Amino acid sequence: MTKKPPPWLDLSAPLTDRARTQLCPRCRQPVLRALVGHVAALDTRADPKALTPQEELTARLQGRTTYCLRIHPALPPRLIRRSPEHIRSGRCRDLVVADHHCTRKPAPADHRTATEPDRLF
């Protein structure tokens, strides 16, 4: 019997470079989420769609970071950042994915008029 984690523990944030599927909180599209990097890992959200070399070039020209999605039959999938050296070495044998960019605009801000008093309760 496994113990339930304490309610104060936030399990939505990734703890390793093992990619997990989640929904983007803003646009509700599926994303891969993981910590990427060895020294100072970045909390990363990537689109799960594999890119062709031309699509990767387009994504890089748009300023998006690309990642290798390494899939092994016996291990969980991992996200690894594609450095210039990695890209220069030739075609990647793993799937290539890019940073997630939401297509939906955020909800409009709540604009109060100046006559409304600010109240906490």
C-alpha positions in Angstrom: 0.0 0.0 0.0 1.5 3.3 -1.1 1.2 6.4 1.1 -0.6 9.4 -0.4 1.7 12.5 -0.7 1.0 15.3 1.6 -1.4 17.9 0.3 1.2 20.7 0.4 3.5 18.9 -2.0 3.1 20.2 -5.6 3.4 17.2 -7.9 2.4 19.2 -11.0 6.0 20.5 -11.4 8.5 18.2 -13.0 11.3 16.8 -10.8 13.5 15.2 -13.5 14.2 15.2 -17.2 11.7 12.5 -17.7 9.0 13.9 -19.9 5.4 13.8 -18.7 2.3 14.6 -20.6 0.2 17.5 -19.2 -2.3 20.0 -20.4 -1.1 23.6 -20.9 -2.9 25.6 -18.2 -3.5 28.5 -20.7 -4.6 26.9 -24.0 -5.5 23.3 -22.6 -3.4 21.6 -25.4 -1.3 18.6 -24.5 2.4 19.3 -23.8 5.4 17.4 -22.7 6.8 18.8 -19.4 10.2 18.1 -17.9 13.3 19.7 -16.4 15.9 20.2 -19.1 19.6 20.8 -18.4 22.3 19.4 -16.2 23.4 22.3 -14.0 20.5 24.7 -13.9 17.5 22.7 -15.2 14.7 24.7 -16.8 11.1 23.8 -16.4 10.2 23.2 -20.0 6.9 22.7 -21.9 7.2 21.3 -25.4 4.7 20.4 -28.1 4.5 16.6 -28.5 4.4 16.8 -32.3 7.6 15.5 -33.9 9.3 18.0 -36.3 10.8 17.4 -39.7 14.2 19.1 -40.4 12.4 21.9 -42.3 9.9 22.4 -39.4 12.8 22.4 -36.9 14.5 25.1 -39.0 11.3 27.2 -39.0 10.9 26.8 -35.2 14.6 27.8 -34.6 14.1 30.9 -36.8 11.1 31.8 -34.8 13.3 31.8 -31.7 11.9 28.5 -30.3 14.2 26.0 -28.6 14.2 22.5 -29.9 14.7 19.2 -27.9 15.4 15.6 -28.6 12.6 13.4 -27.2 14.6 10.2 -26.4 12.3 7.2 -26.2 13.6 3.8 -25.0 11.4 0.7 -24.6 12.6 0.1 -21.1 13.0 3.7 -19.8 10.7 6.7 -19.5 11.0 9.3 -22.3 13.5 12.1 -21.7 13.8 15.7 -23.1 17.3 16.8 -24.0 18.1 20.3 -25.4 19.5 20.4 -28.9 22.7 22.4 -28.7 24.3 23.8 -31.9 26.8 21.0 -31.7 24.0 18.4 -31.6 22.3 20.0 -34.6 25.6 20.3 -36.5 26.4 16.6 -36.1 23.6 15.6 -38.5 20.2 14.0 -38.4 18.9 13.1 -35.0 17.9 9.5 -34.4 15.4 10.6 -31.8 12.2 12.6 -32.2 12.7 16.4 -32.4 10.2 18.6 -30.7 10.0 22.4 -30.0 9.0 24.7 -27.2 5.3 25.1 -26.7 3.8 28.4 -27.7 0.1 28.9 -26.9 -2.2 29.8 -29.8 -5.0 31.1 -27.6 -4.9 34.6 -26.3 -5.1 35.0 -22.5 -8.3 36.1 -20.9 -8.8 39.9 -20.8 -7.6 41.6 -17.6 -10.3 42.7 -15.1 -10.5 46.5 -15.5 -12.3 48.2 -12.6 -13.5 51.7 -12.8 -12.0 54.3 -10.5 -15.2 54.8 -8.6 -15.3 51.2 -7.3 -13.6 50.9 -3.9 -11.0 48.2 -3.5 -12.2 45.8 -0.9 -10.8 42.6 0.3 -14.1 41.2 1.5 
